[in-house]
Amino acid sequence: MSSTPQPTSSEPNEREPAPSDSAAPEVMASGLELTFDGGHQALADVNFRIDAGEFVSIVGPSGCGKSTLLRLVAGLLTPTAGTLDVATTARDDHRTAFVFQDPRLLPWRSVTANVRLPLELLGRNGPDAAATIASTLDLVGLAGDDAAKSPRMLSGGMRMRVSLARALVTDPTLFLLDEPFGALDDIIRQRLNEDLVTIWQRRRPTTLFVTHNVSEAVFLSQRVLVMTPGPGRIAAEFTVPFDLPRPPELRADARFAQLTGEVSAMLREVSA
């Protein structure tokens, strides 16, 4: 299923080309299933394709397997049936990054030291590391005095920005986010959504974003996948046609509301 509202902005903006059917996908799932020890089936016959540089969101009812699917893509779990192909550059070159709902910062480290951690683990903490960290902190809106602060001195939104910077510092080709803004208030969440679109537009990692928030999914994504209750399957797909960049005013546009309503209606239908 797809939606056909027109772009919201009258200004000339960058428009992403449609994924090419001939291009090798970054992630491809076919007949994907996962059954845990004890017999609980989390996913059944999951099929989807994500092309390099796409931003795709997944919505679905609680317990449908959204987070489980993300962990399969990350290589943290192994499917029990079907196939899941992930581009070798993302896996073999350590260029997959994962952001969780909890920032999971090390409380004894400063902002800069938290962001440096992935570089240390990869043995890339050489002379260029400081410049890489500084540019990444600037990308997520953290600079100056914030870089020397400890996590306890930061607001929830700022801690999440540190978590984003830590994930982005290795310049990932595959960027996985599991409800990273779910615990934040709506205003901070909206601002981080806007910043994430900007970051994605600059870096262009292939991005898979899990959320319960339909409006968030539509605002961020090029496509939205809707999952059924567990065992989870992909029930529907919606194309999001709005231009980049996506300003805050987009949320008040009637066509944005229409598409959000269509995705919500499908989510209610599959959850009934």
C-alpha positions as CSV (number, residue, x, y, z in Angstrom):
1,M,0.0,0.0,0.0
2,S,1.3,3.5,-0.7
3,S,0.2,7.0,-0.3
4,T,0.2,9.7,-3.0
5,P,0.1,13.2,-1.4
6,Q,2.2,15.8,-3.1
7,P,5.3,17.4,-1.6
8,T,4.5,20.1,1.0
9,S,7.0,22.8,0.2
10,S,6.8,25.2,-2.7
11,E,10.5,26.0,-2.4
12,P,12.9,24.0,-4.6
13,N,14.3,21.3,-2.3
14,E,16.4,18.2,-2.9
15,R,14.3,15.2,-3.8
16,E,15.6,11.7,-3.4
17,P,15.6,9.4,-6.4
18,A,13.5,6.3,-6.2
19,P,15.5,3.2,-5.2
20,S,16.8,1.3,-8.3
21,D,15.5,-2.3,-8.7
22,S,18.8,-3.1,-10.3
23,A,21.0,-1.8,-7.5
24,A,22.2,-4.2,-4.8
25,P,20.1,-3.6,-1.6
26,E,21.8,-2.8,1.7
27,V,19.4,-5.1,3.6
28,M,17.2,-7.8,2.1
29,A,14.9,-10.1,4.1
30,S,13.1,-13.0,2.5
31,G,10.9,-15.4,4.4
32,L,12.7,-14.3,7.6
33,E,11.6,-16.1,10.8
34,L,12.8,-16.2,14.4
35,T,11.6,-18.6,17.0
36,F,13.2,-18.4,20.4
37,D,14.2,-21.3,22.6
38,G,11.0,-22.4,24.3
39,G,9.0,-22.2,21.2
40,H,8.0,-18.5,21.1
41,Q,7.8,-17.3,17.5
42,A,8.7,-13.6,17.3
43,L,8.8,-13.2,13.5
44,A,7.2,-15.1,10.6
45,D,7.7,-14.8,6.9
46,V,9.2,-11.2,7.0
47,N,10.0,-9.8,3.6
48,F,11.5,-6.4,2.9
49,R,14.2,-4.6,1.0
50,I,16.2,-1.4,2.0
51,D,18.4,0.2,-0.6
52,A,21.6,2.0,0.2
53,G,21.0,5.4,1.6
54,E,17.3,4.9,2.3
55,F,15.6,6.0,5.5
56,V,12.9,3.4,6.5
57,S,10.8,3.3,9.6
58,I,9.0,0.4,11.2
59,V,5.8,0.8,13.2
60,G,3.7,-1.9,14.8
61,P,1.9,-2.9,18.0
62,S,3.9,-3.7,21.2
63,G,5.3,-7.2,21.1
64,C,5.2,-7.5,17.3
65,G,8.9,-8.0,16.9
66,K,10.2,-4.6,15.8
67,S,13.2,-4.6,18.1
68,T,13.8,-8.2,17.4
69,L,14.0,-7.5,13.7
70,L,16.4,-4.7,14.3
71,R,18.7,-7.0,16.3
72,L,18.6,-9.5,13.5
73,V,19.8,-6.8,11.0
74,A,22.5,-5.8,13.5
75,G,23.7,-9.4,13.7
76,L,22.9,-9.6,17.4
77,L,20.5,-12.5,16.8
78,T,20.4,-15.3,14.2
79,P,17.2,-16.1,12.2
80,T,15.8,-19.6,12.5
81,A,14.4,-19.6,8.9
82,G,14.6,-17.6,5.8
83,T,17.4,-15.3,4.6
84,L,18.7,-11.9,5.7
85,D,21.4,-10.4,3.6
86,V,23.2,-7.3,4.8
87,A,25.9,-5.5,2.7
88,T,29.3,-6.7,3.6
89,T,30.7,-3.2,4.1
90,A,28.2,-2.7,7.0
91,R,29.1,-5.9,8.8
92,D,32.7,-6.7,7.9
93,D,34.1,-3.1,8.1
94,H,32.4,-2.5,11.5
95,R,30.2,0.2,9.9
96,T,26.9,-0.8,11.5
97,A,25.8,1.5,14.4
98,F,23.0,0.9,16.9
99,V,21.2,3.5,19.0
100,F,19.0,2.2,21.8
101,Q,16.1,3.9,23.7
102,D,18.4,4.4,26.7
103,P,21.5,6.4,25.8
104,R,23.6,3.9,27.8
105,L,26.4,6.4,28.4
106,L,29.3,5.7,30.7
107,P,28.8,7.9,33.7
108,W,32.5,8.3,34.6
109,R,33.4,9.5,31.1
110,S,32.9,13.0,29.7
111,V,30.8,13.6,26.5
112,T,34.0,13.6,24.4
113,A,35.2,10.4,26.1
114,N,31.9,8.6,25.5
115,V,31.9,9.5,21.9
116,R,35.6,8.4,21.6
117,L,34.8,4.9,22.8
118,P,33.9,3.2,19.5
119,L,37.1,4.6,17.9
120,E,39.1,3.2,20.8
121,L,37.5,-0.2,20.4
122,L,38.3,-0.2,16.7
123,G,41.9,0.9,17.4
124,R,41.3,4.2,15.6
125,N,42.1,6.6,18.5
126,G,45.1,8.2,16.7
127,P,45.9,11.8,16.0
128,D,42.8,12.3,13.8
129,A,40.4,11.1,16.4
130,A,40.0,14.5,18.1
131,A,39.0,16.2,14.9
132,T,36.5,13.4,14.1
133,I,34.9,13.6,17.5
134,A,34.7,17.4,17.4
135,S,33.0,17.4,13.9
136,T,30.6,14.6,15.0
137,L,29.6,16.5,18.2
138,D,29.0,19.6,16.0
139,L,26.9,17.5,13.7
140,V,24.5,16.6,16.5
141,G,24.5,20.1,18.0
142,L,26.9,19.5,20.9
143,A,30.0,21.7,21.1
144,G,32.0,24.0,23.3
145,D,31.6,23.5,27.0
146,D,29.2,20.6,26.5
147,A,32.0,18.3,25.3
148,A,33.7,18.3,28.7
149,K,30.5,17.6,30.7
150,S,29.7,14.3,32.3
151,P,26.4,12.6,31.5
152,R,24.8,13.5,34.8
153,M,25.1,17.2,33.9
154,L,23.1,16.8,30.7
155,S,19.3,16.8,30.0
156,G,17.7,13.7,28.5
157,G,17.7,15.3,25.1
158,M,21.4,16.1,25.3
159,R,22.2,12.6,26.5
160,M,20.5,11.2,23.4
161,R,22.5,13.6,21.2
162,V,25.7,12.1,22.8
163,S,24.4,8.6,22.0
164,L,23.7,9.7,18.4
165,A,27.2,11.1,18.2
166,R,28.8,8.0,19.6
167,A,27.0,5.9,16.9
168,L,27.9,8.3,14.1
169,V,31.6,8.8,15.0
170,T,32.6,5.7,13.0
171,D,30.7,7.1,9.9
172,P,28.4,4.0,9.7
173,T,26.9,2.8,6.4
174,L,24.1,1.1,8.3
175,F,22.3,3.1,11.1
176,L,19.9,1.2,13.3
177,L,17.7,3.1,15.9
178,D,15.4,1.4,18.3
179,E,12.9,4.0,19.7
180,P,15.7,6.4,20.6
181,F,13.3,9.3,21.4
182,G,10.6,7.4,23.1
183,A,11.4,8.6,26.6
184,L,11.6,12.3,25.7
185,D,8.9,15.0,25.9
186,D,7.2,15.9,22.6
187,I,9.0,19.2,22.0
188,I,12.5,17.7,22.4
189,R,11.5,14.7,20.4
190,Q,10.3,16.9,17.5
191,R,13.6,18.9,17.5
192,L,15.6,15.7,17.5
193,N,13.5,14.4,14.6
194,E,14.3,17.5,12.7
195,D,18.0,17.2,13.5
196,L,18.1,13.5,12.6
197,V,16.7,14.3,9.1
198,T,19.4,16.8,8.6
199,I,22.1,14.4,9.8
200,W,20.8,11.7,7.6
201,Q,20.7,14.1,4.6
202,R,24.4,15.0,5.2
203,R,25.8,11.5,5.9
204,R,23.3,9.3,4.0
205,P,23.7,6.1,6.0
206,T,21.1,3.4,5.3
207,T,18.8,3.9,8.2
208,L,16.2,1.6,9.9
209,F,14.2,3.4,12.6
210,V,11.8,1.6,15.0
211,T,9.1,3.7,16.7
212,H,5.6,3.5,18.1
213,N,5.0,7.1,17.0
214,V,3.3,7.2,13.5
215,S,3.8,10.9,13.1
216,E,7.5,10.5,13.9
217,A,7.8,7.7,11.3
218,V,6.2,9.8,8.6
219,F,8.2,12.9,9.3
220,L,11.5,11.1,9.3
221,S,11.2,8.5,6.6
222,Q,11.1,7.8,2.9
223,R,9.1,4.6,3.5
224,V,7.1,3.3,6.5
225,L,6.6,-0.4,7.1
226,V,3.7,-1.6,9.2
227,M,4.0,-4.8,11.2
228,T,1.3,-7.2,12.4
229,P,1.0,-8.4,16.0
230,G,3.4,-11.3,16.9
231,P,4.5,-13.3,15.2
232,G,5.4,-10.2,13.3
233,R,5.1,-9.8,9.5
234,I,5.2,-6.8,7.2
235,A,1.6,-6.0,6.5
236,A,1.9,-2.8,4.5
237,E,4.3,-0.3,3.1
238,F,3.7,3.4,2.7
239,T,5.8,5.7,0.5
240,V,6.5,9.2,2.0
241,P,6.9,11.7,-0.8
242,F,7.7,14.9,1.0
243,D,10.8,16.9,0.0
244,L,14.0,17.4,1.9
245,P,14.6,19.2,4.1
246,R,11.5,18.7,6.2
247,P,10.7,21.8,8.2
248,P,8.7,21.8,11.4
249,E,5.7,23.3,9.5
250,L,5.3,20.0,7.6
251,R,3.6,18.6,10.7
252,A,0.7,21.1,10.2
253,D,0.2,20.4,6.6
254,A,-3.0,18.6,5.6
255,R,-1.3,16.2,3.4
256,F,1.1,15.1,6.2
257,A,-2.0,14.6,8.4
258,Q,-3.6,12.6,5.7
259,L,-0.7,10.2,5.3
260,T,-0.2,9.9,9.1
261,G,-3.9,9.0,9.3
262,E,-3.6,6.4,6.6
263,V,-0.7,4.7,8.4
264,S,-2.5,4.9,11.7
265,A,-5.6,3.3,10.2
266,M,-3.6,0.4,8.8
267,L,-1.9,0.0,12.2
268,R,-5.3,-0.2,13.8
269,E,-6.5,-2.7,11.2
270,V,-3.7,-5.1,11.6
271,S,-3.9,-4.8,15.4
272,A,-7.7,-5.6,15.5
